[in-house]
Amino acid sequence: MNETLVFVDSGFLSKISKYLGEGKYLSYDLIKFAQNLAKKQNLICKKIFYFTAPPFQSNPSTIQEDDKKKKYDKFISKLRKNSIIQIEEGRVQKIIEKRKEVFKQKGVDTLLIMRLSFVPIDFPDIKKIILVSSDTDFCPIINELKTKKVDVILSSYYERKRHSKFSVSHHLIDCCKNISYLTKNDFTDVSLK
């Protein structure tokens, strides 16, 4: 079997986990999750690139923010112990919209695009990669990778419900070599006991 790289948009994966967990995040082994995605494509996972951002911290930070940061640091520290995974971190920005605090990841997509652009240079033997996302911002780099003979397999989630927050643009689907849709089993098959 050929090797592959798995690129994970953590914000997207987190939303799916909470949705499929009916409001509670599913507890699963991220590394086994990525390896299983590769296996389903008859590929071996060589490396996982995980794109995320630490929780927002005020100055001075609140007790709740400190608690979230401690949990995040523990999770990331555990992941970093395995050499198969590489963590890429952006940041979280707090915005006030209609008198409500909204938190948005910043720089994460840019990091993912940068890392994708280096695949032909850093991993010249890799001809297929897996992208866990639903963001059409990745279409230009996916098309560029095609010119370098690197195919992108999209791993996403889709619902055929009107006004669903989970939809996948046909533009993104058309850019990719193949698409596989995530199910709850993808998480529960590698659940943490």
N, C-alpha and C positions, 0 to 999 in steps of 0.2 A: 504494500500500500504506500501511496505517496504521502508526504508530510504537508501539513497546512498550518496557518497561523489563525488564531481566533481573536477578533477585535470586538470588545464588549463596551457598549455605551451604557454605563452603570445607571444613569438616570432613567433611561428607557426600560432597562431590565427591572429596576426597582418598581416602576409603575405597574408593570405586568405582574410581578410577584405579589404586590399588594392587591391588585384586582383579582387575580386568580385565587388568592387567599381570602377573598371576600372581606377586605378591609384590614386584614392582618398580613404582614409580610411573611411569605413562606420561608422556612429555614432550610437552606440547601447548601451543598458543597459546590462552590463556584468552579473550582478546578475540574471536578468530575463532570459538572454540567457542561463545561466547554469541551472536555474530552469526548463526552457522549455526542455532542453536536457534530464533532469531526467524524466520529465513528459512523454516524448515520449517513455520512457522505462518502463512506469507504476511504476515509483519510485518517492519518495519525496526527494528533495535535502536538506540534513541535514547541509552540510558544503561545501564551495568552497575553494580550495587551488589554489592560483594564483601565478605562478612562473614567475618572471620578473627580469629586471635589470634596474637601473637608467641610464640615458644617460651619455655617456662619458664626463668627465670634465678634461680639460688640467690644468696645473698649471703654470701660472695663466689661468683661463678659459676665453674663448672668449664670446662676447656678444651673439652670436648664441647658444653657449653651455649653457649659463645662461638662455636664453629664453626657450630652450628645458627642462632644469631642472625644471624651475618654472612650466611649464605646466605638467610635470610628477608628481611633488610634489603635485600639486592641484588635479590631477586625483587620486593618491594614497591616499591622505588625505580624499577625498570623499568616496572612497571604504572602508577605515578603520572605517568609522562611522557605518558601518553595521556589526554586530557581526557574520553574516553567512559566511563572507569571511575572509580568512587569507592570507596575503601577504608574500611571501618568495622571498627575493632579492639576486641575484648574483651580478655580476659586468660586465661592458663592457670594453673590451680591444681594443685599436687602434693598428692595424697592417698595415705596408706599404707593399703592394703587387704590383709589377710591377709599381712602382711610384704612386700608388693610395692608398688612405686611405681606409681601410676596418675595420668595427667595428663588433666585435663578442662578444656574451654573453659568460661569463665564470662562471662556478659553478652552473648554473641554473638547468641543467640536474641532477647534483649530489644532489642538494637539493630536487628535485622531487623524485628521487630514494630513498633518505633517508626517506622522508615523506611517500612514498608508503610502505616502509618496516615496518613502525610502525602501519599501519592500523589494523592488527590483534590484536595488543596490546592496542592501544588507542581507537579503535572502534570495540570491539569484536562482536557487534551485526550486523555490516555491512557485508553483503555477496556479494554485487555487487557494483563496483565503475565504474565511467566514466572517461576516460582519453582522453583529447582533445590534440592530437598530431599526428605525423607520424614518430616518431623516433624509429628505431629498437634498440637503446641503452637500451630501457625499457624492451626488451624481457626477460632478465634474472630475473628481479624482478617480472614481470607478471607471469612467470612460477613458481617462488617461492610462490607468492600469491595463485596460484592454489593449491599448496600442503597444504595451510592453509585454503582451502575452501572459498577463496575470488575470485570471477570472475571479470574480467576486460572487460568492454564494451568500445571499441575504437570508438571515434567520430573524424572523419578525413575528408579530402577532397581529391578527386581523379579525374583526367581527363584522358580520353582515347585518348589523343593526343600524337603523336610521339614527343619525346624530351620535354615533359611537365615538368615544375619544380615541379608539384604536382603529386607525385606517392606514393603509399603505398606498402611497401614490403610485399610479401606473408608471409614472416617469422613473421612479426608483426601481420598480420591478423590471421595467424594460432595460435599465442599465446593467442589471445583474445577470450573470450566467444562469442562475437558478435561484429558487426561493423555497425555503422550508418554513412552515408555520409552527411556532412554539405552542405547546399545550401544557396543561397543568402537570401531566406525567413527566415532562422534561425536568420539572422541579422536584416532584415527589419521588422520582426514581433515584435521586441522589440526595434525599432529605437527610438532614443532620438529626441523629437520634438524640 
